[in-house]
Amino acid sequence: MSKKTPGKVIVIVAPSGAGKTTIAQRLLRDYPQIKFSVSATTRPPRKGEEHGEDYYFLSDEEFDQKVANEEFLEWEHYSGNKYGTLRSEVDKLVESGYFPLLDIEVKGALNVQELYNSGAVSIFIEPPSMKELKNRLSNRGSETNETLSKRLNRAEMEMQYADHFDYIVVNDNLETAYEEVKEIIESFITD
């Protein structure tokens, strides 16, 4: 099997709290030809999450075996767990005529971009400022001071890579940002 999957993929990258998930969910709702690529992880399922629907929940050993077998397009160790994009999941979507949507970390996104070249469009969703990002994360009510600090430190690192992606969309206003992302996506999928 070829290591370079044919087809076109959509990659959306952003620091936690920048609005990436909301934008991705709206794309999936508005464009039936775009399907979310389910990632694999070693973290345990959260309440209500389903294996194969939200994530493929794998043991460390299963994940490591897939890494050794080069079954991932990209993978990363993040917050004590491993996350990765299964090549087979993307292949399945492409073969079914869909545009896979990848919601992945910066380093993985750079790897996918390198693998696909013009077959990928990458969009970095940027918060208007670090202060606003901190407010958004704090308002979630799910962050401790420690996790908030870690997320903000990671966000600063991730934003240093923003200019490595095809497009940067500043999410100062969700509607405006979404319209900008839609224009990019429509141009890519009709090209």
Secondary structure, DSSP 8 states (H G I E B T S, - for coil): --SS--S-EEEEE--TTSSHHHHHHHHHHH-TTEEE---EESS---TT--BTTTBEE--HHHHHHHHHTT-EEEEEEETTEEEEEEHHHHHHHHHTT-EEEEE--HHHHHHHHHHHGGGEEEEEEE-S-HHHHHHHHHHHS---HHHHHHHHHHHHHHHTTGGGSSEEEE-SSHHHHHHHHHHHHHHHHH-
